[in-house]
Structure formats: C-alpha cells, structure tokens
Amino acid sequence: MTIAVARKMQKGSLDSITRVLEQELLTAIGCTEPVAIAYCGALAARALGKRPQSISVRCSGNIIKNAKSVVVPNTLGLKGIEASAISGALYGDPEKGLEVLSSITPEQAGDIAEKIGRLRVPVSLLHTKHLLHIIVACHAGEDTAEAEICGSHTHIAAIRLNGVTQYAGGEFSQQVPGHEEKLSVIKILTYAKQVPLEEIRPILIGQIKNNIAIAREGLSGNWGAEIGKTILAARGNSARAKLVAWTAAGSDARMNGCAMPVTINSGSGNQGLAASVPVIIRAEQLKAGEEALLRALAVSNLIAIHQKRGIGRLSAYCGAVTAAIGSAAGIAYLEGAGDEQIEQVISNGLMIASGMLCDGAKSSCAAKIVTSLDSALLAYDMSKSGREFQPGEGLAKPGVEGTISAVARVAREGMKETDIQILHVMLDNPNNELEADNRF
C-alpha cells in the first residue's frame, strides 16, 4: 500500500493531465470502431472530390472484431464494415470527427441501405503491427483516394490521391498533448483535489449531459437485449441497482444504433459510460454538489485511462472492467474515502474480474458492463471493511501501481494469442488462417 503524501502539484502537471482528459473524453455517435471506418471513408471521399463508384476497406483484426456485429447509427439498422464505409463515404461529414454520421437524413439512410446490395465494397485484413489501423480507398473512374487512420480512432496517418500523399500525420504517439505525463493513482487523486474547477467543468459537463441522456433513452426505448431494463426488473430500483441499470441501458442503446452522442473514454463509448454514469447517479442519490461530482468524475475517468494506457486501446481484455474500476474509485472519492482506501478499491477490483474477454462490440457489452460494475462495487465494499487481496495471490502486487502493471502486462502481452483466436472463431476460420483477401 502506498502511503499518500500531501503535496502541491505543479501547474505544468495539472495542465498536462487536463489535456489528457481533453484528448480522451471525446464525443462520438455510435460504436467508435465502425464510426472510425466511416470517418476514414468520409476523408477519402473528400480527397477524391467526387461521388465514389466503389469503395475498398483494409483494417486490422481488432477493428474487424469490433465493427462486425454492431449497428451503425442512421443506417436503418445496418451492421458491419460495409455499412460503415458506405455511410461515411457517401454522406459522412469528416469535419465532425467521431460524429461523422450525425447529419445523415432518413432519405440518405434509405439510399445507404439500397447501396449495400449493389455497391462493391471489398473488405480485407490489413497485416499491420498496429491494433487500430484502417485504410479506406474511394474509387471513381481513373482516380483513387485513400485515407489512413492509425493508433487512435481520429488520428489521420495519411491521405493520398492517386498515390500522391496529400497529408501525412505522423505517428499517433507524437501527436497527442498530455500523453507525455506519466500517470499514477496518487497523482490522479492529487490532481482531482487541486485542479481548478473551471479547468475541468467544460470537459465533464458534456459527459454528464450526453451519457445520462442516452442511458435514459436505453431505459425508455426498446434497444438490443434490454439489459438495463432486465436489471431493474430483477433487482428492483435500489440505489445500487439503479446505477448499474442506467449504465447498462446506455450501452443497450449505443450498441444497437441509437444516434445520440456519447462521451467516450480511451476510445470507447462503453468505457465512457461505465466510467461516468455510476458516479453521476451516485452523486444524484447523495445530493452531492457540482464540485464534488466533477472532481469524482475526474478520478473515475483518469483511473480508467491510467489502466488502459498499459493495456492498449484494443485488445482481448474487456475495457468495461477498467472503466468500472474507475467508477468504483470515483464513487469512493465522492463518499469521502481516503487515498489508501481508493487504492484498495482498484487493487481488489483488478483481482476479481480481470480477464473478461472482449469478443467485439455488440449487445452483450451491456451485460459485461453489469458484471464489471458488480465486481468493482464488491471491491469497494471490501475496502470499507479494510479487506483486500494480499500481494502474491495471483497477480496482486505489494502496491497498486504494481498490480495495475501486472494486469496490463497479461492483457497486453499474454492475451495476444487469445485475441487472434477470438477473431478466428468469430469469422469461422477452422484452420486459423486469415488471408489478406478474406471478405468480412
């Protein structure tokens, strides 16, 4: 256990961590992987300068996994990579980033559905070292324009027209302000206590508004497997059931084509929901003021980001686990827990549910959020009585940072083969062969 020492954080570090929040808490409509394909398609179509006659897509396995089974917003319920590419290339607005599909009209959605049957969109596996990598090419006559996204859902690595580079964005890691700031749990907690409220309010107010709105829609509408409604029916409307159900309901809606915006975390809307909605609901139950809520959300979001930095944006490790642990830490902070207790919450949480598999974005993500929150809140319950898993038991290490690093190593390195096998199974490849010309 780390002994927390009160210290004044330098303004440079405060500003750098604030930039991390600014960069990671983006607004997106729809699941970020298919939307990133749509964004890439919109960029390529703009570079082409005319309506594409055909479109081709190459992307990494993790993109295929996460775009294969989720509904693309504003497409009349269409799923998959082809629908994403067509909708972005024909009607997407690249100036809107991950909200690229927000302006599609019902008439355009009907045209997209019609184009699926006759516009040729070959999709192939991109052999790359990057887990997040997309190249969309738009063709018309003798002209071809390509857009390439790599490393982040919005990082444009290159745009090419007829083989000539029009834009080169360089490596993702060199482009993101704030990512040079090394995070730790104690640094995050110190930041949350000391950052001027006016610095984080503009970032977090949007998260509160967006994510509660789509959670409410998930409970009022008929979305997917209706996990949120199931939780309320099975557990009643207790304080804890409500925060779990509302979070799951947001995922119900988002995974099944709801076109309402979500504020994401670490490139994921489900993680953005799991890192925020429980804290927001709990603050409402406690009648906590705005300042308490905003500082608790800073804790929750940053703890989730800290864990995901070591794991990577896309992997076989379900990110709902890390986001839920962030929420439990944020709730503990909101309820007045000290630094050491919050460290216990994180360490305990990592020992309970780590290793839950990510088998792509789809309706069951809402249920995985429920499992993740239940385990994270159990970790918080343990900490209230001073109970914790001991170093040397499994992946538990003497300090919270050691445990975070240990889990990240297993998720990042140990689960690489698991990730490959998940893709093989999802694509029905019995011989474990993924060739570059496969159709997905």
N, C-alpha and C positions, 0 to 999 in steps of 0.2 A: 504494500500500500504506500502510495506516495504521500509524504507529509506536505500539505499545501502551505506555501509561504506567501503572505500578503506582499504584493509588490506593485509598483506603478508601471504600467505598460507604456512604452514609448509610443508617441503619436504615429511614427512610421509603421510600427507593427499593427496598431489599431487600424490605420488606413489600409494596410495590406490585407488584413483579414476581412475588412469591409468589402474590398474588391473581390475577394473570394465569393462572398455572398452575392455580390452583383453579377458575377460571371456564372454562378451555378444555379441561381434562382431565376431562371428564365420562364417566359410564358410560352406554352405550346397548346395547340389544338390537336387532339388525337395522340396515339402512341408515338413516341419520338422516333422509333426506327422507320416505320413506313412514312412518317412525315418528313424525316430526313431524306428519304428517297424522293419524295415529292418535291422537296426544296431543291435537291440536286437536279431533278428534271426541269424545274422552272428556270434554274440558272442556265442549263444547257439550251433550253428553248429560246431564252432571251438572247443568248450569244448567237444562235442560229439566225435569228431575225425574221423568221417566217414560220408558218404552221408546220410542225413535223409530219412527215408522211410515215415514218416508222421510228421506233424507239428501241434501244437496247440497254440492258442493265447488267452490270457486273458488281457483285458485292461480296463481302466477307461472310463466312459462315454464321457468325453471330447476328449479323443483320438479317440474313435469311431466316434464322430461327425466330427472331422477334417480329418479323414482318409477315410471316407466313399465315398466321391464323387470327389476326386482329382486324377489326372492322376499320376501314378508312373513313374519316369524317366526310360528310357532304358528298357521298357517292351512292346513296340509296342502299347502303348495307353491304357494299362490296368489300371483299377481303383480299389481302396479299400484295405482292410486289408489283404485279402488272397494274392493278388499280391505282397504286400509289404513284407509279411513274407516269401513267397516262393523265391522272388528275393534275399532277404538278406541271407536266409539260404543256398541257393544253389550256389549263385555266388557273394555274397557281400564280401567286404574286410573290416573287422572290424577295421583294423589299420587306416582306412581313416575317421572314425567318421561319421559325417553327409554327407560326400561324399562317403559313403559306396557303392553306386551303380554306381559310376563313371566309373568303368572299365569293365562293362558288355558289351560283344560283341553282334553284331547282331544275331549270331548263338545262343548265350545263351539267348538272349531276346526271340527268337522263341521257345526255349525249355521251358522258363517260361510260355509263352502263352499256350503251349501244356499241361504243368503240371496243370494249373488251372482247367482243365476239369477232372483230374483223381487223383491228389494228395490230400488226405483228409486233410483239414485244418479247423477244428472246431474253431470257434471264440466265446468267451463268455464275458459277462460283468464281470469285476473284481470289487467286492464290496470293496471299499477302501476309506479312508479319503483323499487320495491324488488325485488331479485333473489330474495330469500327472503320470500315472502308467502303465507299460507294463510288462507282463511276457510271454516270448515265450519259448516253450518246443519243442525240436527236438528229435524224437524217431527213433531208429534203432535196431531191434531185441529186446534184453532184456535191452538195455541201453536207458536212458533218460537224456538229459542235458537241464537245464533251465538257461535262463538269465533274469535278472530283472532290469529294468530301472525305476527310480522314482525321481520325483522332478524337474528334468531337462532332456532335450532330450538326453544328453550324460552322465548323471550320472549313473554309474553302481552300483546298490544297492547290487546285489549278482549274483554269478554264481555257479550253483550246478550241480554235476554229480552223477546220481543215488542216489539223496537225500543227498549227502555229499557236504558241502559248500567248493568250491574251492577258492572263493574270496568273501569278504564282504566289501562293500564300505562305509557303514555307512550312516548317514543322509546327504542329499544334502546340507543343510544349513551350515553344519560344514566343507564342503569341498571346498567352493568357496572363494578364497582370494579376498579381496576387499569388500565383502558384509557386512563386519562389519562397513564400512564407511557410516555414515548417510548422505544422500544427501539432498540438498536444492537448490532452484533456484539460490540464491545469491552465494552459494558455487560453483555451477556449472559455473556460469559466471566468478567468480574469478579464478577458475581453468583454464578456457579457455583462459583467458588473461595471466596467469602466467606460465602455464606448458611449459617446454622447447619443442620446435617444434620437436626435434629429438626423443622425447618420444612418440609422437602420430603419427608421419608420418608413421612408419611401420604398424600401426594398420589401419589407414584410407586410405592409398593409395590403398590397396586391395579392400576396399569398393567402392572407386571411379571407379576402373577398372572393377570390377565384375558387379556392379549394373547398370552402364551405358551400358555395353555390352549387358546385357540381355534386357534392355529397348530398345536398338536399334534393337535387334532381334525381339522383340514384335511388332515393327512397320513395319519391313520388311517382316516378315513371316505371316502366317495365323494361329493365335493362339486363340482358345476359341471364346468368343463373340466379340473380337477385339474392346475393349472399347477405347484403346489408339487411334486407327485409327478413331473411331467414334467422339472422342473429336476434333481431328484436322479437320475432315470434317465439323463438326457443328460449331466450333468456329474459324476456321482459325488458322494460325500459329503465333498468337500474343505471346508476351513474356510469359504471364501467361498461355495461352492455352498450350504452349509447355511444360512447367514444369509439368503441370497436366497430359498431354497426355503421356509423356515419362514415368512417374511413373506408370500410369495405364497399359501401354504396357508391362512393366517389369512383372507385375502381370499376364497379359494375358498369357505371355509365360510360366511363372513359374507354374501357376495353371493347365496348360494343357500339362505338360510332357516335357517341354524343359529341356535338361540335362546340361545347362550352370550353372555355380556356382553363388550363391547369397551370399552376406554378410548379415547375419541376425542381428536382434536387439531383445533382450528379448525373444529369442527362436523362432522368426518368420521372415521368409523371406519377407512377405508382409510388415511387420513393418520395416524391414531393408531397403526395397525400399522406403517406404513412408518417412522415416526419413533421407534419403540421396539424392535421385535423384533430388527432387526440389531444394535443396541447391546447388548441383553440377551444375544443369542447370542455376540457377540464377547467380552463380559465373561466369559461362562462358559468360552470357549475359552482366554482369558488367565488364568483363575483369579483374576480381579480381585475385590477385596473389595467389600462392600456400599457403602461410601462412594464408591469410585471409580465404581461403576455408577450410583449415584443422581446424582452430580454430572455424569456424562456424559449421562445422560438429561435432566437439566435443560438442558444445552447443546442437545441434539438437539431437544427439544420447543420450546424458545424460539426457536431459529433457524428452525424451521418456521413458528411463529406470526408471527415478525417478517416473513418473506417474504409470508405470506398476508394480513397486515394491509393491505399496499399493493394486493394483487390483489383481495381480497374473498372472502367465503366461497364464493360460487357464481359460476362464470364458464366460459368456453370453454377455460380453461387447466387442464390436469390437475394437481390438487393433489398427486399422488404424486411429482411432480418436486421440489417444495419440501420435502416430508416426507423424501424420500430424501436430499436435500442436508443436511437437518438431521441425519439419521442418520450420514452420512459425517463431518460435523463432530463429532458425538458420539463416533464411533469414533476419530477423530484425537485428540480430547481424551483419551480413555481410554488411548490408546497414547503419550501424553506429548508430543504436538505443541504447539508454541508458538502464540501468538495470531496471528502473521503467517501461519504455515502454514495455520491453520484458515481464515483469511480467503481464502487462495489456493484452498482446497478449495471454498469457497462460490462464489467468482467463477468458477472453472473449471467447476463443476457447472452454473451458470446458463447458461454458453455452450454446453454440449453438448446438453442435452435440452429446453431451454425451448421452449414452443410445442406440445408434445404435446397433442392435443385431448381435451377431456372431452366425450364423447357419451353421458353418462348413466351411472348405476350399473348394473352387470351383470357377468357372469362375466369378461369381458376385462379388468376392472380389475386382476385379479391379474397378468395378463401385463404391464400397464402399470407395475405396481409393479416387476416384474423389470427392465424396460427402464430405469426411473428409477434403481433401485439400481445396476445395471451402470454407468450413466453417472456417477453420483455417486461410486462407488468408483474409476472411472477418474480422476475429478478428484482424488481423494485420492492415487492412485498418481502422478499428475503432480506433485503438491505435494511428494512425498517426494524428488523429484529437483530441486526448485526450478523446475519448468517451469510456466508459466502463459500464458494468452492475454493479449495485450497490449491496453492501452487504445486505443480507436479501431478495433479489429477487431470489427465488428458492434456489439453492444450493450455491449461491455466498456468500462467507465469507469475512471478512474485509481484510484478507491478502491472497496472492496467495497460501501459504502453507496450509491455512485453506480450501481453495476451492479445492485444489488437494486432501486433506484428505477426504473432504466431498464426492466428486465424487467417490473416491476409496472405501469408505465405502458402498455407494449404489451399486457400481459394484460388490464388493466382497461379501457383505452380502445380500443386498436387491435383487440381481438378481440370487441368488442360485436357487430358485424355477423356475424362468424363464429358467435357463439353463436346468433343469430337463425336463420341458415341451417341450423345443425345441427338446431335444433328443427323447422324446415320439413321437412327431409329425413326426420327420424325419424318425423314424423307424416304423411308422404306428401302434402304440400301443394305440388303442382307450380306453383301460381300465387303462392306466397309470401304466402298470405292466412291469417291466424289470427284468426278472428272470436270474439267473446265467448261465442257459444253452441255452439262446436265441442265435440264429445264426444271424450274421450281414453281 
